[in-house]
Amino acid sequence: MIIGENGLMKYMKLKAMRSRLQSETLAIKKKNEDANRQIEDLRKEPDRVEELAREYGLTKKGELIFKFDNKQ
């Protein structure tokens, strides 16, 4: 009963695994909520989307990028 196939040891391991999986699930749900919040914020602020795109070197059609070295 304690050590067997459906014993107490297996129950304790499964209980610990369940607890760990619940914690991981909560963490993932929080990340998803944060990502969804960011998406909604970006939908409301198109200027912020353009600002982020520029940080990644993206341009609008027909624009040119000039890069200058700060060397003397």
VOBA-1610 file (N, C-alpha, C; in pm, whole numbers, padded with zeros to 5 digits, always signed):
BEGIN
Met+00081-00120+00000Met+00000+00000+00000Met+00086+00127+00000Ile+00199+00125+00068Ile+00283+00243+00075Ile+00378+00251-00046Ile+00433+00139-00086Ile+00534+00139-00192Ile+00479+00088-00324Gly+00370+00017-00324Gly+00316-00046-00444Gly+00287+00049-00558Glu+00234-00008-00666Glu+00209+00066-00789Glu+00118+00188-00765Asn+00023+00176-00679Asn-00068+00287-00648Asn-00052+00331-00503Gly+00068+00323-00452Gly+00093+00350-00311Gly+00107+00496-00277Leu+00137+00518-00151Leu+00150+00653-00096Leu+00265+00730-00161Met+00375+00663-00191Met+00490+00731-00252Met+00452+00787-00390Lys+00382+00707-00467Lys+00340+00754-00600Lys+00243+00871-00584Tyr+00153+00863-00488Tyr+00059+00971-00462Tyr+00132+01100-00428Met+00233+01090-00344Met+00308+01209-00303Met+00382+01271-00423Lys+00440+01185-00508Lys+00510+01235-00627Lys+00412+01305-00720Leu+00295+01242-00740Leu+00195+01301-00828Leu+00142+01434-00772Lys+00127+01440-00642Lys+00080+01563-00578Lys+00182+01675-00597Ala+00310+01642-00581Ala+00415+01741-00601Ala+00420+01786-00746Met+00405+01693-00840Met+00405+01726-00982Met+00286+01816-01015Arg+00172+01785-00959Arg+00053+01866-00983Arg+00075+02009-00934Ser+00132+02022-00818Ser+00159+02155-00763Ser+00255+02233-00852Arg+00359+02166-00899Arg+00457+02232-00987Arg+00391+02274-01118Leu+00309+02186-01174Leu+00242+02217-01300Leu+00142+02332-01284Gln+00075+02338-01170Gln-00016+02448-01144Gln+00060+02580-01137Ser+00176+02579-01074Ser+00258+02700-01065Ser+00304+02745-01204Glu+00348+02648-01284Glu+00392+02681-01420Glu+00276+02736-01502Thr+00158+02677-01486Thr+00041+02723-01559Thr+00006+02866-01521Leu+00012+02899-01393Leu-00016+03036-01349Leu+00084+03135-01407Ala+00211+03095-01411Ala+00315+03182-01467Ala+00290+03207-01616Ile+00252+03103-01688Ile+00225+03117-01831Ile+00102+03204-01853Lys-00001+03185-01772Lys-00121+03269-01784Lys-00087+03416-01761Lys+00000+03444-01665Lys+00040+03583-01638Lys+00114+03641-01758Lys+00205+03562-01817Lys+00277+03610-01936Lys+00179+03638-02049Asn+00081+03551-02068Asn-00018+03572-02173Asn-00099+03699-02148Glu-00139+03721-02023Glu-00213+03842-01990Glu-00129+03966-02017Asp-00001+03961-01982Asp+00089+04075-02008Asp+00102+04099-02158Ala+00118+03992-02235Ala+00132+04006-02380Ala+00004+04063-02440Asn-00111+04015-02396Asn-00237+04067-02447Asn-00255+04214-02411Arg-00213+04253-02292Arg-00221+04392-02251Arg-00132+04479-02341Gln-00012+04430-02370Gln+00079+04504-02459Gln+00020+04517-02598Ile-00042+04411-02647Ile-00104+04415-02780Ile-00214+04520-02783Glu-00299+04521-02682Glu-00407+04620-02676Glu-00352+04762-02668Asp-00247+04781-02589Asp-00185+04913-02579Asp-00132+04958-02715Leu-00069+04867-02789Leu-00014+04902-02920Leu-00124+04930-03022Arg-00236+04862-03009Arg-00350+04889-03099Arg-00405+05030-03076Lys-00396+05078-02954Lys-00447+05211-02920Lys-00347+05321-02954Glu-00218+05286-02971Glu-00113+05386-02993Glu-00031+05353-03118Pro-00082+05385-03236Pro-00007+05355-03359Pro+00127+05426-03367Asp+00138+05542-03302Asp+00267+05613-03302Asp+00374+05532-03229Arg+00333+05464-03124Arg+00427+05379-03049Arg+00474+05262-03135Val+00384+05207-03217Val+00421+05098-03307Val+00528+05146-03404Glu+00508+05265-03459Glu+00607+05320-03552Glu+00741+05344-03481Glu+00735+05393-03361Glu+00857+05416-03283Glu+00934+05286-03261Leu+00863+05181-03225Leu+00928+05051-03205Leu+00985+04997-03336Ala+00911+05014-03444Ala+00959+04967-03574Ala+01088+05038-03613Arg+01096+05166-03585Arg+01218+05242-03617Arg+01337+05193-03534Glu+01311+05156-03410Glu+01419+05103-03325Glu+01479+04976-03385Tyr+01397+04901-03459Tyr+01444+04778-03522Tyr+01492+04801-03664Gly+01501+04927-03704Gly+01556+04960-03836Gly+01456+04948-03949Leu+01329+04940-03919Leu+01227+04930-04024Leu+01193+05069-04075Thr+01153+05076-04201Thr+01119+05204-04263Thr+00986+05193-04334Lys+00932+05310-04367Lys+00814+05315-04452Lys+00859+05300-04596Lys+00768+05261-04681Lys+00799+05244-04822Lys+00851+05376-04880Gly+00965+05368-04946Gly+01024+05485-05009Gly+01119+05564-04922Glu+01131+05533-04795Glu+01221+05605-04706Glu+01363+05550-04720Leu+01458+05636-04692Leu+01599+05597-04691Leu+01653+05614-04551Ile+01749+05529-04515Ile+01814+05540-04385Ile+01958+05582-04408Phe+01999+05685-04338Phe+02137+05730-04342Phe+02200+05698-04207Lys+02311+05626-04210Lys+02382+05593-04086Lys+02517+05663-04089Phe+02548+05727-03978Phe+02674+05800-03967Phe+02756+05742-03854Asp+02884+05730-03877Asp+02977+05690-03771Asp+03011+05811-03687Asn+03029+05789-03560Asn+03067+05898-03469Asn+03218+05917-03465Lys+03288+05853-03554Lys+03434+05864-03557Lys+03475+06001-03613Gln+03583+06054-03562Gln+03634+06186-03605Gln+03692+06178-03741
//
